[in-house]
């Protein structure tokens, strides 16, 4: 009897030990699951933040501003790593501007009350002259910088007769919004066969100031002529994908502005067309518009 009792006690003790081991294992699994959940939560917040930063609004003609990362932040001084001295500043940078050594192809001359354009060094690809008091672009200012890709001149006082003929041949993006431009020469963009984006909103453009082929450039993908004084849709190339004309005085929908010939084989690649805020009515759209603009995903009238 005594042996049987001892055997029963040992069995109960072993069962209790097994229960404690099971509880400890369960607690460990719960902690691991919780840690994994918290890690996944942080990943999810990071993902949402990235999604928000890359969000594109099709109604916004400026999904991004021309910007080259600037190595200076706040009052902390140059952002060189681990206390090492900054690279020496090149001597060809105009004294009116900043040319960060960490970004040797960018020149920042914005928000400095400049009334003229300093000459651009040959190594530059991105120049920022926005939000100054510049009223004219002198001849030869871009002659040395043949590799220029971006020119930001928005928010100045530039008028049409103070714009020189021709642009850098490598230019891809031109920002001239919020100026006083009322006309553009016929051949103004022909010297830039790689030009993709032109923004001329908030100027004083009229149809009398535009030749018939001013914007008929096969390289252009996006053209912003919103908030001007246009009464007709200017002719554009069939390769154009985004055209912003809102806030003008346009009163007719001319399909010949997009397609000189309308048939099964000839059509425009336009995807976004904004005509809201004009004098045109939706009923003014010609019957052959769906054939010409068959790739359009947004037409706002």
PEHU-V410776 format. One record per backbone hydrogen bond with DSSP energy under -0.5 kcal/mol. CO is the residue of the C=O (numbers start at 0). NH is the residue of the N-H. E is the energy in kcal/mol with one decimal. If there is no record, write none. Layout:
# PEHU-V410776
CO_NH_E, CO_NH_E
This chain:
# PEHU-V410776
0_4_-2.4, 1_5_-2.3, 2_6_-2.4, 3_7_-2.1, 4_8_-2.4, 5_9_-2.3, 6_10_-2.0, 7_11_-2.3, 8_12_-2.5, 9_13_-2.6, 10_14_-2.2, 11_15_-2.4, 12_16_-2.3, 13_17_-2.3, 14_18_-2.2, 15_19_-2.3, 16_20_-2.5, 17_21_-2.5, 18_22_-2.3, 19_23_-2.6, 20_24_-2.5, 21_25_-2.3, 22_26_-2.6, 23_27_-2.3, 24_28_-2.3, 25_29_-2.3, 26_30_-2.4, 27_31_-2.4, 28_32_-2.6, 29_33_-2.6, 30_34_-2.7, 31_35_-2.4, 32_36_-2.4, 33_37_-2.7, 34_38_-2.4, 35_39_-2.6, 36_40_-2.4, 37_41_-2.3, 38_42_-2.3, 39_43_-2.4, 40_44_-2.4, 41_45_-2.3, 42_46_-2.4, 43_47_-2.7, 44_48_-2.4, 45_49_-2.2, 46_50_-2.6, 47_51_-2.5, 48_52_-2.3, 49_53_-1.5, 51_54_-1.1, 54_56_-0.5, 55_57_-0.6, 56_59_-1.9, 58_60_-0.7, 70_78_-1.2, 72_75_-1.8, 76_72_-0.9, 77_79_-1.1, 79_82_-0.6, 80_83_-2.0, 89_92_-0.6, 93_96_-1.8, 97_107_-3.1, 99_102_-1.5, 102_105_-1.8, 104_124_-3.1, 104_125_-2.3, 106_108_-0.6, 106_127_-2.2, 107_97_-2.6, 113_132_-2.7, 114_134_-0.7, 115_117_-0.6, 120_123_-1.4, 124_148_-2.8, 124_149_-2.3, 125_106_-2.4, 126_128_-0.5, 126_151_-2.1, 127_108_-2.8, 129_110_-1.9, 130_112_-0.5, 133_156_-2.7, 134_158_-1.4, 135_137_-0.6, 137_140_-1.3, 139_142_-0.9, 140_119_-2.0, 143_145_-1.7, 144_147_-1.3, 145_169_-0.7, 148_171_-2.5, 148_172_-2.5, 149_126_-1.6, 150_152_-0.7, 150_174_-2.5, 151_128_-3.0, 153_130_-2.2, 154_131_-0.5, 157_179_-2.5, 158_161_-1.5, 159_162_-1.6, 161_136_-3.1, 161_163_-0.6, 167_170_-1.4, 168_193_-0.7, 171_195_-2.5, 171_196_-2.3, 172_150_-1.7, 173_175_-0.6, 173_198_-2.1, 174_152_-2.7, 176_154_-1.9, 177_155_-0.8, 179_159_-0.7, 180_203_-2.6, 181_205_-1.2, 183_210_-0.7, 184_187_-1.3, 186_189_-0.7, 186_190_-0.5, 188_191_-1.5, 191_194_-1.7, 195_220_-2.6, 195_221_-2.2, 196_173_-2.3, 197_199_-0.5, 197_223_-2.4, 198_175_-2.7, 200_177_-2.1, 201_178_-0.7, 204_228_-2.2, 205_208_-0.9, 206_209_-1.4, 208_183_-2.1, 210_213_-1.3, 212_215_-0.9, 214_216_-1.8, 214_236_-1.0, 215_217_-0.5, 216_219_-0.8, 220_240_-1.8, 220_241_-2.1, 221_197_-2.0, 222_224_-0.6, 222_243_-2.4, 223_199_-3.1, 225_201_-1.9, 226_202_-0.5, 229_248_-2.7, 230_250_-1.7, 231_233_-0.6, 236_239_-1.5, 237_268_-2.7, 240_270_-3.1, 240_271_-2.1, 241_222_-2.5, 242_244_-0.6, 242_273_-2.1, 243_224_-2.8, 244_247_-0.6, 245_226_-2.7, 249_278_-1.6, 249_279_-0.8, 251_253_-0.7, 252_254_-0.7, 253_256_-1.5, 254_257_-1.6, 254_258_-2.5, 256_235_-2.6, 260_262_-0.6, 264_266_-0.6, 265_262_-1.3, 267_294_-0.6, 270_296_-2.4, 270_297_-1.8, 271_242_-2.7, 272_274_-0.6, 272_299_-2.8, 273_244_-2.2, 274_277_-0.7, 275_246_-1.6, 280_283_-1.8, 281_284_-1.5, 285_288_-1.6, 287_291_-2.0, 288_292_-3.3, 290_293_-0.7, 291_267_-2.6, 292_295_-1.5, 297_272_-2.6, 298_300_-0.6, 299_274_-3.8
